[in-house]
Amino acid sequence: MMAEQSYLTHPAFGVEPDWIDMEAFKQWILYEDEHVLVVDKPGWVVCHPSKQGPLSSLVGAAKLHVGVETLHLVSRLDRETSGVVILAKHRKSARELQMAFQARRVEKTYFAIVEGHCAVPFAVDQPLAKDLDSPVAAKVTVRSSRSAKAAQTYFEPIAQGGGYSLLRVKPITGRKHQIRAHALHVGHAIVGDKIYGADDTLFLEFIEQGWTDRLAKNLPMRRQALHAGHVAVFGNSDYQAPLAWDMVQFCEAHGIDCHAVHVGVR
């Protein structure tokens, strides 16, 4: 079982993610009906389909599970972010959910382990734009420009220990990499973040070579410690995913009390 693996030695973090086991996939399902499939995505699974076949992505495995050729990815997460992902089974459901997101009738709550001691809640209200100084093309940063987009994130400390803090995070807007970029901006980078950490060349090394000795020396976790724990669609539905097992292990190893969000480990 994945919960028995170490957050330092997880076997699935390579250039190409491991294939998804369909029996394991069934355990990720949080809710399913004729309209939606909601899953608790592990932090090593790619959402979008790839050329490696259906078992290489969440969408591919979900299509096999449902037995359809088309599913609509209503919410998505970066490969290394775990937690709630919503897939719609038909166009009407997808449209209704997409409209809810656009109208901001959806509230998301994330949990993050960050570097440093955070004792009081804080908000970051800073625009995000492409980071022109980074070798990583996808990286964004706080700066003003014509292309910058307004972004607001609220951070609330839950517990601290070993030089790290566990935070409850609520993104008010939904910009790409918003939580990670805002956390870095205030000096509390998310643990294990290869792009928004101390050295973004670690990300380039990872996608070219996989997990290396240099990454092991610089990153206390193999993936970014970010988890989508709660998605609420106002007046409709509410989905929750327990804190990911590797984040629980990290907290326990560093004396961080994660009981407030630890309601079971998948």
N, C-alpha and C positions, 0 to 999 in steps of 0.2 A: 504494500500500500504506500501511496505517496507520503502520507503523514508520518511514516517511519523514516523517511529520508532526512539527511541533514541539510540545512539551508546553505551549508558551505560545499556540499558534495553532490547536489542534485544532478542527476545524469542527463537531464533534458536540455541543458543550456549549451547548445552548439550553434554553428552557423546556420544549419537547418534544424528546425525542431523535430523531435521524435514524432512518429506517427501516433495518431490517437487510437487508443483501444476502445472499441465500441461498448464494451461492458463497463469500462471506467466512465465513458461519456454519460451513460445512464445515471450514474451517481452525481453528475454535475447538474442535473435538471432540478431547478427550483420550482417550476410551475409549467404546466402545459394544458392547453385546451384546444378547441378548434380554430382559435384565432392567433394565439401566440405560443412561442416556446421561449422560456426564460432559463438561462443557464448560469452557473457559477464558474466562470472561465478561470482555469489555472494560469499562473504567470509565465508559462512557457508556450502558450498556444497562440498562433496567428489567427486573427478573425477572418480576414478575406481569403477567398480561394487562391490556390497557387498552382503552378505547373507540376507540382510533385504528386498530385492526386488528391482525392477527396479526404483522405485520412490525415492530410497535412495541415488542415485548417478547421476552425470551428464551424464555418458555414458548410464546408464539405461534409463533415461528420453529421451535422444537423440535418442536411438533406437526406443522407442515408437513413438516419433515425426516423424522420417523418415519412420518407418514401416519396419525395417530390423532386422535381427538377429545379424549382425556383423557391427561394426564401428571401425575405427582405430584412436586411440587417438594419434595424431601427436605431440601435445604439451600438457603439463599438468601443473597444479599448485597445490601447497599444499592446503589442505582444507581451511586454513584461509587466503589464498592469493586470491584476487579477480582479475577479468579482462579477457583478451582475451585467449580463448582456441580454438584450431583448431582440428576438427575431420574430417577425410577423409572417404568418402562413399564407396570407393573401393580400391583394392590393388595398382593399378597403381598410383592413386592420392597419396596414402600413401607413396609409394616408392619415388615418385618425391619430395614430401615435406621432407621426411626423408633425402634424399640425399642433399637437399638444406641446411638443418640444419647441416649436417655433414661437408659440404663444407664451412660453415660459410657465406652462402649467405642470411642469415636471421638476421635481426637486431631487438632486443627487447628493448623496453623502459619501465621501471617501474617507479612508483612514490611511495615514502615512506615518512612517518612521523617519524622522529627520535628524540631521547632525546638530548637536548643540542642545542647550537647555532652554526650553520655552515654558514660562510659568504663567503667562497671561494671554488671553485671546488677542488677536490682531487681524487687521484686514489689509489687503493690498489692493489698491485701486490705481493700476498703472497700465498704459497701453503696451501692446505687444506687436513686434514687427520682426522680420527676418534678421537674424544675427549676421551682419556683414563681415564680422571678424572671425567667424567660426569656420573650420574646414568641413563641418557637418552641414550639408545643404538644408536639412529639415529643421535646424535649430532656430528658435525664436528668442528674443530678448526684450527687456524693457527699454524702449526708446520711442521718441516722437518722430514721426515721419508721415508722409501722405498715405503710406500703405498701412500704418499702424492701426490696430483695432482695439477699442476699449475693452478692458478686462478687469473683473473684480473677483477676488477670492477671499473667503473668510476662514481663518485658522483658529481652532480651539484646542488648547492642550488638554490631554487626558492623563498622562503619566510621564515620568522621566526616570532615567537610570543609565549609568555607564556612559554618560556623555551624549545620550540620545534622548529624543522626545517622541512620544506617540501622540499624534494629532488627529482630531476630527476636522475634516475639510469640506467646506461647502462652496463650490464654484457658482458664483452668481451668473456669470456669462459662460459660454461654452467654447472658448478658443482652443486651438490646437496647442497641446503641451502647456496649457495655462497654469495648472497647479505646480508643475515641475519648474517652470520658468519663474513664477512668482516666489516659490520657496527659495530658489537660488538667489533671487534678487535681494531677499532680506537676510541672506547669510545662513540659511538653514536648508541646505541641499538635502534632497531625499536620499536616504541610504541606498547604495548600490546603483545609483543613476549614472549610466555611462555617458550620457550627453550633458546633463545638467548637474554634473558634479565638479570635482576639482580639475579634471582633464578630459575634454571631449574627444581627444584622439583615442581614448580607450574604446569608444564606440566604433571607430573606424577599424581598429585592431581586431575587435570582436567579430565584426561582420566579414573580415578577411580571413581570420585565423581561428575563430572560436575562442574558447576560454584559455587564456595563456597565464604564465607565471606572473607577468606584469599586472594583469587584471586581478589576479588572486591577491597580490600584495597591496593593491590600491582600493579594492572594493570589499567591504565586509559582508555583502550579500551578492549572489550571482545575478540577481535581477533587482529592479527598482522596487523599494518597499512601499508600493502604492496599491490600494485595494478599493474597488467600488463596492461599498458595503450595503448601500440602500438606494433604491430608485422608487420614488413615489409619483404616480400619475394622478394628479388631484381629481377626486370624484370618481376614480375608476379602479386603480389597482396599486398595490404596494408590494415590492419585492425586496427581500433581504438575503444577503450572503454572509455567513460567518467569516470572521477574520481568517485569512489564508494561513495554512499550517506553517509555512516557512516564516511568516511574520510573527506568529505566536512563538515559534522556537527562538527567534532572534530576541523577542521581548524577554522571554524567560531566561535566556542566556545572559542578558544584560541588566537583570533586575528591574524590568519595567512591568508594572502591573497592568496587564491588558484585560483584566476580568470584565471591565465595563463593555468591551466589544467582543469578548470571546464567548460566543454562545454555541460552540461546537466547531470542529475542524473538518473540512472536506479534504 
